Amino acid sequence: MAWQKAMDLNEAVDIALAGSRNFGFKDQLFRAALSICNNLAEGFEMPTAPHQIKYLWIAKGSCNEVASMLLLAQRRGYFSDTEVERMLGLQDEVARLIRSYIDKKTPH
């Protein structure tokens, strides 16, 4: 579920960035969003819970990076408020799902 939502976020980011001329910002935001999907996929195939958790935390960190960049983009007027709200909503949902997976896999 988190991977599918991360793919939705990645697609929304890619669409929002289509006309961007700020290539450094564009590249960093796209890579951060892509990192969420890729680390979830990598972690899924890891043989042990500690290995899986490592990749989940990396994906969670990328979620935070995306949120930070989206807030900056909003302040700079790169995207409409509607676009930012939609992407932040997806980001928040992905982050919550990842945290839930981490909590389930962490021994208590």
Phi and psi restraints in degrees (range 20) as a CNS / XPLOR table:
assign (resid 1 and name C) (resid 2 and name N)
       (resid 2 and name CA) (resid 2 and name C) 1.0 -63.1 20.0 2
assign (resid 2 and name N) (resid 2 and name CA)
       (resid 2 and name C) (resid 3 and name N) 1.0 -40.6 20.0 2
assign (resid 2 and name C) (resid 3 and name N)
       (resid 3 and name CA) (resid 3 and name C) 1.0 -62.4 20.0 2
assign (resid 3 and name N) (resid 3 and name CA)
       (resid 3 and name C) (resid 4 and name N) 1.0 -42.8 20.0 2
assign (resid 3 and name C) (resid 4 and name N)
       (resid 4 and name CA) (resid 4 and name C) 1.0 -62.5 20.0 2
assign (resid 4 and name N) (resid 4 and name CA)
       (resid 4 and name C) (resid 5 and name N) 1.0 -43.6 20.0 2
assign (resid 4 and name C) (resid 5 and name N)
       (resid 5 and name CA) (resid 5 and name C) 1.0 -66.4 20.0 2
assign (resid 5 and name N) (resid 5 and name CA)
       (resid 5 and name C) (resid 6 and name N) 1.0 -36.7 20.0 2
assign (resid 5 and name C) (resid 6 and name N)
       (resid 6 and name CA) (resid 6 and name C) 1.0 -64.8 20.0 2
assign (resid 6 and name N) (resid 6 and name CA)
       (resid 6 and name C) (resid 7 and name N) 1.0 -36.4 20.0 2
assign (resid 6 and name C) (resid 7 and name N)
       (resid 7 and name CA) (resid 7 and name C) 1.0 -65.8 20.0 2
assign (resid 7 and name N) (resid 7 and name CA)
       (resid 7 and name C) (resid 8 and name N) 1.0 -39.5 20.0 2
assign (resid 7 and name C) (resid 8 and name N)
       (resid 8 and name CA) (resid 8 and name C) 1.0 -60.9 20.0 2
assign (resid 8 and name N) (resid 8 and name CA)
       (resid 8 and name C) (resid 9 and name N) 1.0 -43.0 20.0 2
assign (resid 8 and name C) (resid 9 and name N)
       (resid 9 and name CA) (resid 9 and name C) 1.0 -63.2 20.0 2
assign (resid 9 and name N) (resid 9 and name CA)
       (resid 9 and name C) (resid 10 and name N) 1.0 -45.6 20.0 2
assign (resid 9 and name C) (resid 10 and name N)
       (resid 10 and name CA) (resid 10 and name C) 1.0 -59.6 20.0 2
assign (resid 10 and name N) (resid 10 and name CA)
       (resid 10 and name C) (resid 11 and name N) 1.0 -42.3 20.0 2
assign (resid 10 and name C) (resid 11 and name N)
       (resid 11 and name CA) (resid 11 and name C) 1.0 -64.4 20.0 2
assign (resid 11 and name N) (resid 11 and name CA)
       (resid 11 and name C) (resid 12 and name N) 1.0 -43.2 20.0 2
assign (resid 11 and name C) (resid 12 and name N)
       (resid 12 and name CA) (resid 12 and name C) 1.0 -62.9 20.0 2
assign (resid 12 and name N) (resid 12 and name CA)
       (resid 12 and name C) (resid 13 and name N) 1.0 -41.8 20.0 2
assign (resid 12 and name C) (resid 13 and name N)
       (resid 13 and name CA) (resid 13 and name C) 1.0 -63.3 20.0 2
assign (resid 13 and name N) (resid 13 and name CA)
       (resid 13 and name C) (resid 14 and name N) 1.0 -46.2 20.0 2
assign (resid 13 and name C) (resid 14 and name N)
       (resid 14 and name CA) (resid 14 and name C) 1.0 -59.9 20.0 2
assign (resid 14 and name N) (resid 14 and name CA)
       (resid 14 and name C) (resid 15 and name N) 1.0 -43.5 20.0 2
assign (resid 14 and name C) (resid 15 and name N)
       (resid 15 and name CA) (resid 15 and name C) 1.0 -65.3 20.0 2
assign (resid 15 and name N) (resid 15 and name CA)
       (resid 15 and name C) (resid 16 and name N) 1.0 -44.6 20.0 2
assign (resid 15 and name C) (resid 16 and name N)
       (resid 16 and name CA) (resid 16 and name C) 1.0 -64.1 20.0 2
assign (resid 16 and name N) (resid 16 and name CA)
       (resid 16 and name C) (resid 17 and name N) 1.0 -31.2 20.0 2
assign (resid 16 and name C) (resid 17 and name N)
       (resid 17 and name CA) (resid 17 and name C) 1.0 -85.1 20.0 2
assign (resid 17 and name N) (resid 17 and name CA)
       (resid 17 and name C) (resid 18 and name N) 1.0 -5.6 20.0 2
assign (resid 17 and name C) (resid 18 and name N)
       (resid 18 and name CA) (resid 18 and name C) 1.0 -51.2 20.0 2
assign (resid 18 and name N) (resid 18 and name CA)
       (resid 18 and name C) (resid 19 and name N) 1.0 -41.0 20.0 2
assign (resid 18 and name C) (resid 19 and name N)
       (resid 19 and name CA) (resid 19 and name C) 1.0 -97.8 20.0 2
assign (resid 19 and name N) (resid 19 and name CA)
       (resid 19 and name C) (resid 20 and name N) 1.0 4.8 20.0 2
assign (resid 19 and name C) (resid 20 and name N)
       (resid 20 and name CA) (resid 20 and name C) 1.0 -68.5 20.0 2
assign (resid 20 and name N) (resid 20 and name CA)
       (resid 20 and name C) (resid 21 and name N) 1.0 136.8 20.0 2
assign (resid 20 and name C) (resid 21 and name N)
       (resid 21 and name CA) (resid 21 and name C) 1.0 -104.1 20.0 2
assign (resid 21 and name N) (resid 21 and name CA)
       (resid 21 and name C) (resid 22 and name N) 1.0 -4.1 20.0 2
assign (resid 21 and name C) (resid 22 and name N)
       (resid 22 and name CA) (resid 22 and name C) 1.0 -86.4 20.0 2
assign (resid 22 and name N) (resid 22 and name CA)
       (resid 22 and name C) (resid 23 and name N) 1.0 85.7 20.0 2
assign (resid 22 and name C) (resid 23 and name N)
       (resid 23 and name CA) (resid 23 and name C) 1.0 -66.1 20.0 2
assign (resid 23 and name N) (resid 23 and name CA)
       (resid 23 and name C) (resid 24 and name N) 1.0 -33.6 20.0 2
assign (resid 23 and name C) (resid 24 and name N)
       (resid 24 and name CA) (resid 24 and name C) 1.0 -65.3 20.0 2
assign (resid 24 and name N) (resid 24 and name CA)
       (resid 24 and name C) (resid 25 and name N) 1.0 -47.2 20.0 2
assign (resid 24 and name C) (resid 25 and name N)
       (resid 25 and name CA) (resid 25 and name C) 1.0 -63.9 20.0 2
assign (resid 25 and name N) (resid 25 and name CA)
       (resid 25 and name C) (resid 26 and name N) 1.0 -45.6 20.0 2
assign (resid 25 and name C) (resid 26 and name N)
       (resid 26 and name CA) (resid 26 and name C) 1.0 -57.5 20.0 2
assign (resid 26 and name N) (resid 26 and name CA)
       (resid 26 and name C) (resid 27 and name N) 1.0 -47.7 20.0 2
assign (resid 26 and name C) (resid 27 and name N)
       (resid 27 and name CA) (resid 27 and name C) 1.0 -63.6 20.0 2
assign (resid 27 and name N) (resid 27 and name CA)
       (resid 27 and name C) (resid 28 and name N) 1.0 -44.5 20.0 2
assign (resid 27 and name C) (resid 28 and name N)
       (resid 28 and name CA) (resid 28 and name C) 1.0 -65.3 20.0 2
assign (resid 28 and name N) (resid 28 and name CA)
       (resid 28 and name C) (resid 29 and name N) 1.0 -43.9 20.0 2
assign (resid 28 and name C) (resid 29 and name N)
       (resid 29 and name CA) (resid 29 and name C) 1.0 -66.3 20.0 2
assign (resid 29 and name N) (resid 29 and name CA)
       (resid 29 and name C) (resid 30 and name N) 1.0 -43.3 20.0 2
assign (resid 29 and name C) (resid 30 and name N)
       (resid 30 and name CA) (resid 30 and name C) 1.0 -62.6 20.0 2
assign (resid 30 and name N) (resid 30 and name CA)
       (resid 30 and name C) (resid 31 and name N) 1.0 -44.1 20.0 2
assign (resid 30 and name C) (resid 31 and name N)
       (resid 31 and name CA) (resid 31 and name C) 1.0 -64.7 20.0 2
assign (resid 31 and name N) (resid 31 and name CA)
       (resid 31 and name C) (resid 32 and name N) 1.0 -38.6 20.0 2
assign (resid 31 and name C) (resid 32 and name N)
       (resid 32 and name CA) (resid 32 and name C) 1.0 -64.3 20.0 2
assign (resid 32 and name N) (resid 32 and name CA)
       (resid 32 and name C) (resid 33 and name N) 1.0 -43.8 20.0 2
assign (resid 32 and name C) (resid 33 and name N)
       (resid 33 and name CA) (resid 33 and name C) 1.0 -65.3 20.0 2
assign (resid 33 and name N) (resid 33 and name CA)
       (resid 33 and name C) (resid 34 and name N) 1.0 -40.3 20.0 2
assign (resid 33 and name C) (resid 34 and name N)
       (resid 34 and name CA) (resid 34 and name C) 1.0 -66.9 20.0 2
assign (resid 34 and name N) (resid 34 and name CA)
       (resid 34 and name C) (resid 35 and name N) 1.0 -34.9 20.0 2
assign (resid 34 and name C) (resid 35 and name N)
       (resid 35 and name CA) (resid 35 and name C) 1.0 -60.8 20.0 2
assign (resid 35 and name N) (resid 35 and name CA)
       (resid 35 and name C) (resid 36 and name N) 1.0 -34.4 20.0 2
assign (resid 35 and name C) (resid 36 and name N)
       (resid 36 and name CA) (resid 36 and name C) 1.0 -59.7 20.0 2
assign (resid 36 and name N) (resid 36 and name CA)
       (resid 36 and name C) (resid 37 and name N) 1.0 -52.9 20.0 2
assign (resid 36 and name C) (resid 37 and name N)
       (resid 37 and name CA) (resid 37 and name C) 1.0 -59.6 20.0 2
assign (resid 37 and name N) (resid 37 and name CA)
       (resid 37 and name C) (resid 38 and name N) 1.0 -47.8 20.0 2
assign (resid 37 and name C) (resid 38 and name N)
       (resid 38 and name CA) (resid 38 and name C) 1.0 -66.8 20.0 2
assign (resid 38 and name N) (resid 38 and name CA)
       (resid 38 and name C) (resid 39 and name N) 1.0 -38.7 20.0 2
assign (resid 38 and name C) (resid 39 and name N)
       (resid 39 and name CA) (resid 39 and name C) 1.0 -72.0 20.0 2
assign (resid 39 and name N) (resid 39 and name CA)
       (resid 39 and name C) (resid 40 and name N) 1.0 -32.8 20.0 2
assign (resid 39 and name C) (resid 40 and name N)
       (resid 40 and name CA) (resid 40 and name C) 1.0 -64.0 20.0 2
assign (resid 40 and name N) (resid 40 and name CA)
       (resid 40 and name C) (resid 41 and name N) 1.0 -42.9 20.0 2
assign (resid 40 and name C) (resid 41 and name N)
       (resid 41 and name CA) (resid 41 and name C) 1.0 -65.0 20.0 2
assign (resid 41 and name N) (resid 41 and name CA)
       (resid 41 and name C) (resid 42 and name N) 1.0 -45.2 20.0 2
assign (resid 41 and name C) (resid 42 and name N)
       (resid 42 and name CA) (resid 42 and name C) 1.0 -62.1 20.0 2
assign (resid 42 and name N) (resid 42 and name CA)
       (resid 42 and name C) (resid 43 and name N) 1.0 -45.9 20.0 2
assign (resid 42 and name C) (resid 43 and name N)
       (resid 43 and name CA) (resid 43 and name C) 1.0 -62.5 20.0 2
assign (resid 43 and name N) (resid 43 and name CA)
       (resid 43 and name C) (resid 44 and name N) 1.0 -33.4 20.0 2
assign (resid 43 and name C) (resid 44 and name N)
       (resid 44 and name CA) (resid 44 and name C) 1.0 -58.6 20.0 2
assign (resid 44 and name N) (resid 44 and name CA)
       (resid 44 and name C) (resid 45 and name N) 1.0 -33.6 20.0 2
assign (resid 44 and name C) (resid 45 and name N)
       (resid 45 and name CA) (resid 45 and name C) 1.0 -91.7 20.0 2
assign (resid 45 and name N) (resid 45 and name CA)
       (resid 45 and name C) (resid 46 and name N) 1.0 -0.9 20.0 2
assign (resid 45 and name C) (resid 46 and name N)
       (resid 46 and name CA) (resid 46 and name C) 1.0 -71.0 20.0 2
assign (resid 46 and name N) (resid 46 and name CA)
       (resid 46 and name C) (resid 47 and name N) 1.0 144.8 20.0 2
assign (resid 46 and name C) (resid 47 and name N)
       (resid 47 and name CA) (resid 47 and name C) 1.0 -77.3 20.0 2
assign (resid 47 and name N) (resid 47 and name CA)
       (resid 47 and name C) (resid 48 and name N) 1.0 -20.1 20.0 2
assign (resid 47 and name C) (resid 48 and name N)
       (resid 48 and name CA) (resid 48 and name C) 1.0 -130.9 20.0 2
assign (resid 48 and name N) (resid 48 and name CA)
       (resid 48 and name C) (resid 49 and name N) 1.0 158.0 20.0 2
assign (resid 48 and name C) (resid 49 and name N)
       (resid 49 and name CA) (resid 49 and name C) 1.0 -58.4 20.0 2
assign (resid 49 and name N) (resid 49 and name CA)
       (resid 49 and name C) (resid 50 and name N) 1.0 -43.9 20.0 2
assign (resid 49 and name C) (resid 50 and name N)
       (resid 50 and name CA) (resid 50 and name C) 1.0 -60.1 20.0 2
assign (resid 50 and name N) (resid 50 and name CA)
       (resid 50 and name C) (resid 51 and name N) 1.0 -38.1 20.0 2
assign (resid 50 and name C) (resid 51 and name N)
       (resid 51 and name CA) (resid 51 and name C) 1.0 -66.0 20.0 2
assign (resid 51 and name N) (resid 51 and name CA)
       (resid 51 and name C) (resid 52 and name N) 1.0 -42.9 20.0 2
assign (resid 51 and name C) (resid 52 and name N)
       (resid 52 and name CA) (resid 52 and name C) 1.0 -62.4 20.0 2
assign (resid 52 and name N) (resid 52 and name CA)
       (resid 52 and name C) (resid 53 and name N) 1.0 -43.1 20.0 2
assign (resid 52 and name C) (resid 53 and name N)
       (resid 53 and name CA) (resid 53 and name C) 1.0 -61.7 20.0 2
assign (resid 53 and name N) (resid 53 and name CA)
       (resid 53 and name C) (resid 54 and name N) 1.0 -39.0 20.0 2
assign (resid 53 and name C) (resid 54 and name N)
       (resid 54 and name CA) (resid 54 and name C) 1.0 -55.3 20.0 2
assign (resid 54 and name N) (resid 54 and name CA)
       (resid 54 and name C) (resid 55 and name N) 1.0 -47.1 20.0 2
assign (resid 54 and name C) (resid 55 and name N)
       (resid 55 and name CA) (resid 55 and name C) 1.0 -71.5 20.0 2
assign (resid 55 and name N) (resid 55 and name CA)
       (resid 55 and name C) (resid 56 and name N) 1.0 -32.9 20.0 2
assign (resid 55 and name C) (resid 56 and name N)
       (resid 56 and name CA) (resid 56 and name C) 1.0 -63.9 20.0 2
assign (resid 56 and name N) (resid 56 and name CA)
       (resid 56 and name C) (resid 57 and name N) 1.0 -41.0 20.0 2
assign (resid 56 and name C) (resid 57 and name N)
       (resid 57 and name CA) (resid 57 and name C) 1.0 -66.0 20.0 2
assign (resid 57 and name N) (resid 57 and name CA)
       (resid 57 and name C) (resid 58 and name N) 1.0 -37.3 20.0 2
assign (resid 57 and name C) (resid 58 and name N)
       (resid 58 and name CA) (resid 58 and name C) 1.0 -63.6 20.0 2
assign (resid 58 and name N) (resid 58 and name CA)
       (resid 58 and name C) (resid 59 and name N) 1.0 -44.0 20.0 2
assign (resid 58 and name C) (resid 59 and name N)
       (resid 59 and name CA) (resid 59 and name C) 1.0 -62.0 20.0 2
assign (resid 59 and name N) (resid 59 and name CA)
       (resid 59 and name C) (resid 60 and name N) 1.0 -40.2 20.0 2
assign (resid 59 and name C) (resid 60 and name N)
       (resid 60 and name CA) (resid 60 and name C) 1.0 -63.6 20.0 2
assign (resid 60 and name N) (resid 60 and name CA)
       (resid 60 and name C) (resid 61 and name N) 1.0 -40.8 20.0 2
assign (resid 60 and name C) (resid 61 and name N)
       (resid 61 and name CA) (resid 61 and name C) 1.0 -62.1 20.0 2
assign (resid 61 and name N) (resid 61 and name CA)
       (resid 61 and name C) (resid 62 and name N) 1.0 -40.2 20.0 2
assign (resid 61 and name C) (resid 62 and name N)
       (resid 62 and name CA) (resid 62 and name C) 1.0 -65.1 20.0 2
assign (resid 62 and name N) (resid 62 and name CA)
       (resid 62 and name C) (resid 63 and name N) 1.0 -34.0 20.0 2
assign (resid 62 and name C) (resid 63 and name N)
       (resid 63 and name CA) (resid 63 and name C) 1.0 -59.5 20.0 2
assign (resid 63 and name N) (resid 63 and name CA)
       (resid 63 and name C) (resid 64 and name N) 1.0 -44.5 20.0 2
assign (resid 63 and name C) (resid 64 and name N)
       (resid 64 and name CA) (resid 64 and name C) 1.0 -64.8 20.0 2
assign (resid 64 and name N) (resid 64 and name CA)
       (resid 64 and name C) (resid 65 and name N) 1.0 -38.1 20.0 2
assign (resid 64 and name C) (resid 65 and name N)
       (resid 65 and name CA) (resid 65 and name C) 1.0 -62.5 20.0 2
assign (resid 65 and name N) (resid 65 and name CA)
       (resid 65 and name C) (resid 66 and name N) 1.0 -44.2 20.0 2
assign (resid 65 and name C) (resid 66 and name N)
       (resid 66 and name CA) (resid 66 and name C) 1.0 -60.0 20.0 2
assign (resid 66 and name N) (resid 66 and name CA)
       (resid 66 and name C) (resid 67 and name N) 1.0 -45.7 20.0 2
assign (resid 66 and name C) (resid 67 and name N)
       (resid 67 and name CA) (resid 67 and name C) 1.0 -60.0 20.0 2
assign (resid 67 and name N) (resid 67 and name CA)
       (resid 67 and name C) (resid 68 and name N) 1.0 -45.1 20.0 2
assign (resid 67 and name C) (resid 68 and name N)
       (resid 68 and name CA) (resid 68 and name C) 1.0 -60.6 20.0 2
assign (resid 68 and name N) (resid 68 and name CA)
       (resid 68 and name C) (resid 69 and name N) 1.0 -44.3 20.0 2
assign (resid 68 and name C) (resid 69 and name N)
       (resid 69 and name CA) (resid 69 and name C) 1.0 -68.8 20.0 2
assign (resid 69 and name N) (resid 69 and name CA)
       (resid 69 and name C) (resid 70 and name N) 1.0 -35.6 20.0 2
assign (resid 69 and name C) (resid 70 and name N)
       (resid 70 and name CA) (resid 70 and name C) 1.0 -66.5 20.0 2
assign (resid 70 and name N) (resid 70 and name CA)
       (resid 70 and name C) (resid 71 and name N) 1.0 -38.8 20.0 2
assign (resid 70 and name C) (resid 71 and name N)
       (resid 71 and name CA) (resid 71 and name C) 1.0 -65.7 20.0 2
assign (resid 71 and name N) (resid 71 and name CA)
       (resid 71 and name C) (resid 72 and name N) 1.0 -38.7 20.0 2
assign (resid 71 and name C) (resid 72 and name N)
       (resid 72 and name CA) (resid 72 and name C) 1.0 -65.0 20.0 2
assign (resid 72 and name N) (resid 72 and name CA)
       (resid 72 and name C) (resid 73 and name N) 1.0 -43.3 20.0 2
assign (resid 72 and name C) (resid 73 and name N)
       (resid 73 and name CA) (resid 73 and name C) 1.0 -59.8 20.0 2
assign (resid 73 and name N) (resid 73 and name CA)
       (resid 73 and name C) (resid 74 and name N) 1.0 -38.9 20.0 2
assign (resid 73 and name C) (resid 74 and name N)
       (resid 74 and name CA) (resid 74 and name C) 1.0 -65.5 20.0 2
assign (resid 74 and name N) (resid 74 and name CA)
       (resid 74 and name C) (resid 75 and name N) 1.0 -44.3 20.0 2
assign (resid 74 and name C) (resid 75 and name N)
       (resid 75 and name CA) (resid 75 and name C) 1.0 -62.3 20.0 2
assign (resid 75 and name N) (resid 75 and name CA)
       (resid 75 and name C) (resid 76 and name N) 1.0 -34.6 20.0 2
assign (resid 75 and name C) (resid 76 and name N)
       (resid 76 and name CA) (resid 76 and name C) 1.0 -86.7 20.0 2
assign (resid 76 and name N) (resid 76 and name CA)
       (resid 76 and name C) (resid 77 and name N) 1.0 -6.6 20.0 2
assign (resid 76 and name C) (resid 77 and name N)
       (resid 77 and name CA) (resid 77 and name C) 1.0 76.3 20.0 2
assign (resid 77 and name N) (resid 77 and name CA)
       (resid 77 and name C) (resid 78 and name N) 1.0 23.4 20.0 2
assign (resid 77 and name C) (resid 78 and name N)
       (resid 78 and name CA) (resid 78 and name C) 1.0 -70.5 20.0 2
assign (resid 78 and name N) (resid 78 and name CA)
       (resid 78 and name C) (resid 79 and name N) 1.0 -33.1 20.0 2
assign (resid 78 and name C) (resid 79 and name N)
       (resid 79 and name CA) (resid 79 and name C) 1.0 -129.6 20.0 2
assign (resid 79 and name N) (resid 79 and name CA)
       (resid 79 and name C) (resid 80 and name N) 1.0 159.1 20.0 2
assign (resid 79 and name C) (resid 80 and name N)
       (resid 80 and name CA) (resid 80 and name C) 1.0 -71.4 20.0 2
assign (resid 80 and name N) (resid 80 and name CA)
       (resid 80 and name C) (resid 81 and name N) 1.0 158.7 20.0 2
assign (resid 80 and name C) (resid 81 and name N)
       (resid 81 and name CA) (resid 81 and name C) 1.0 -59.5 20.0 2
assign (resid 81 and name N) (resid 81 and name CA)
       (resid 81 and name C) (resid 82 and name N) 1.0 -36.4 20.0 2
assign (resid 81 and name C) (resid 82 and name N)
       (resid 82 and name CA) (resid 82 and name C) 1.0 -63.5 20.0 2
assign (resid 82 and name N) (resid 82 and name CA)
       (resid 82 and name C) (resid 83 and name N) 1.0 -43.9 20.0 2
assign (resid 82 and name C) (resid 83 and name N)
       (resid 83 and name CA) (resid 83 and name C) 1.0 -62.5 20.0 2
assign (resid 83 and name N) (resid 83 and name CA)
       (resid 83 and name C) (resid 84 and name N) 1.0 -46.3 20.0 2
assign (resid 83 and name C) (resid 84 and name N)
       (resid 84 and name CA) (resid 84 and name C) 1.0 -63.2 20.0 2
assign (resid 84 and name N) (resid 84 and name CA)
       (resid 84 and name C) (resid 85 and name N) 1.0 -44.5 20.0 2
assign (resid 84 and name C) (resid 85 and name N)
       (resid 85 and name CA) (resid 85 and name C) 1.0 -60.3 20.0 2
assign (resid 85 and name N) (resid 85 and name CA)
       (resid 85 and name C) (resid 86 and name N) 1.0 -42.2 20.0 2
assign (resid 85 and name C) (resid 86 and name N)
       (resid 86 and name CA) (resid 86 and name C) 1.0 -63.9 20.0 2
assign (resid 86 and name N) (resid 86 and name CA)
       (resid 86 and name C) (resid 87 and name N) 1.0 -47.1 20.0 2
assign (resid 86 and name C) (resid 87 and name N)
       (resid 87 and name CA) (resid 87 and name C) 1.0 -67.5 20.0 2
assign (resid 87 and name N) (resid 87 and name CA)
       (resid 87 and name C) (resid 88 and name N) 1.0 -39.5 20.0 2
assign (resid 87 and name C) (resid 88 and name N)
       (resid 88 and name CA) (resid 88 and name C) 1.0 -65.2 20.0 2
assign (resid 88 and name N) (resid 88 and name CA)
       (resid 88 and name C) (resid 89 and name N) 1.0 -34.5 20.0 2
assign (resid 88 and name C) (resid 89 and name N)
       (resid 89 and name CA) (resid 89 and name C) 1.0 -63.3 20.0 2
assign (resid 89 and name N) (resid 89 and name CA)
       (resid 89 and name C) (resid 90 and name N) 1.0 -44.3 20.0 2
assign (resid 89 and name C) (resid 90 and name N)
       (resid 90 and name CA) (resid 90 and name C) 1.0 -64.6 20.0 2
assign (resid 90 and name N) (resid 90 and name CA)
       (resid 90 and name C) (resid 91 and name N) 1.0 -43.9 20.0 2
assign (resid 90 and name C) (resid 91 and name N)
       (resid 91 and name CA) (resid 91 and name C) 1.0 -59.6 20.0 2
assign (resid 91 and name N) (resid 91 and name CA)
       (resid 91 and name C) (resid 92 and name N) 1.0 -44.6 20.0 2
assign (resid 91 and name C) (resid 92 and name N)
       (resid 92 and name CA) (resid 92 and name C) 1.0 -63.3 20.0 2
assign (resid 92 and name N) (resid 92 and name CA)
       (resid 92 and name C) (resid 93 and name N) 1.0 -41.6 20.0 2
assign (resid 92 and name C) (resid 93 and name N)
       (resid 93 and name CA) (resid 93 and name C) 1.0 -63.9 20.0 2
assign (resid 93 and name N) (resid 93 and name CA)
       (resid 93 and name C) (resid 94 and name N) 1.0 -44.1 20.0 2
assign (resid 93 and name C) (resid 94 and name N)
       (resid 94 and name CA) (resid 94 and name C) 1.0 -62.7 20.0 2
assign (resid 94 and name N) (resid 94 and name CA)
       (resid 94 and name C) (resid 95 and name N) 1.0 -45.7 20.0 2
assign (resid 94 and name C) (resid 95 and name N)
       (resid 95 and name CA) (resid 95 and name C) 1.0 -60.3 20.0 2
assign (resid 95 and name N) (resid 95 and name CA)
       (resid 95 and name C) (resid 96 and name N) 1.0 -41.3 20.0 2
assign (resid 95 and name C) (resid 96 and name N)
       (resid 96 and name CA) (resid 96 and name C) 1.0 -66.1 20.0 2
assign (resid 96 and name N) (resid 96 and name CA)
       (resid 96 and name C) (resid 97 and name N) 1.0 -41.0 20.0 2
assign (resid 96 and name C) (resid 97 and name N)
       (resid 97 and name CA) (resid 97 and name C) 1.0 -63.4 20.0 2
assign (resid 97 and name N) (resid 97 and name CA)
       (resid 97 and name C) (resid 98 and name N) 1.0 -43.6 20.0 2
assign (resid 97 and name C) (resid 98 and name N)
       (resid 98 and name CA) (resid 98 and name C) 1.0 -62.2 20.0 2
assign (resid 98 and name N) (resid 98 and name CA)
       (resid 98 and name C) (resid 99 and name N) 1.0 -45.3 20.0 2
assign (resid 98 and name C) (resid 99 and name N)
       (resid 99 and name CA) (resid 99 and name C) 1.0 -61.1 20.0 2
assign (resid 99 and name N) (resid 99 and name CA)
       (resid 99 and name C) (resid 100 and name N) 1.0 -37.6 20.0 2
assign (resid 99 and name C) (resid 100 and name N)
       (resid 100 and name CA) (resid 100 and name C) 1.0 -63.1 20.0 2
assign (resid 100 and name N) (resid 100 and name CA)
       (resid 100 and name C) (resid 101 and name N) 1.0 -42.3 20.0 2
assign (resid 100 and name C) (resid 101 and name N)
       (resid 101 and name CA) (resid 101 and name C) 1.0 -63.5 20.0 2
assign (resid 101 and name N) (resid 101 and name CA)
       (resid 101 and name C) (resid 102 and name N) 1.0 -42.7 20.0 2
assign (resid 101 and name C) (resid 102 and name N)
       (resid 102 and name CA) (resid 102 and name C) 1.0 -60.1 20.0 2
assign (resid 102 and name N) (resid 102 and name CA)
       (resid 102 and name C) (resid 103 and name N) 1.0 -46.8 20.0 2
assign (resid 102 and name C) (resid 103 and name N)
       (resid 103 and name CA) (resid 103 and name C) 1.0 -61.1 20.0 2
assign (resid 103 and name N) (resid 103 and name CA)
       (resid 103 and name C) (resid 104 and name N) 1.0 -38.5 20.0 2
assign (resid 103 and name C) (resid 104 and name N)
       (resid 104 and name CA) (resid 104 and name C) 1.0 -68.9 20.0 2
assign (resid 104 and name N) (resid 104 and name CA)
       (resid 104 and name C) (resid 105 and name N) 1.0 -33.5 20.0 2
assign (resid 104 and name C) (resid 105 and name N)
       (resid 105 and name CA) (resid 105 and name C) 1.0 -89.4 20.0 2
assign (resid 105 and name N) (resid 105 and name CA)
       (resid 105 and name C) (resid 106 and name N) 1.0 -13.1 20.0 2
assign (resid 105 and name C) (resid 106 and name N)
       (resid 106 and name CA) (resid 106 and name C) 1.0 -84.3 20.0 2
assign (resid 106 and name N) (resid 106 and name CA)
       (resid 106 and name C) (resid 107 and name N) 1.0 125.8 20.0 2
assign (resid 106 and name C) (resid 107 and name N)
       (resid 107 and name CA) (resid 107 and name C) 1.0 -66.5 20.0 2
assign (resid 107 and name N) (resid 107 and name CA)
       (resid 107 and name C) (resid 108 and name N) 1.0 140.8 20.0 2
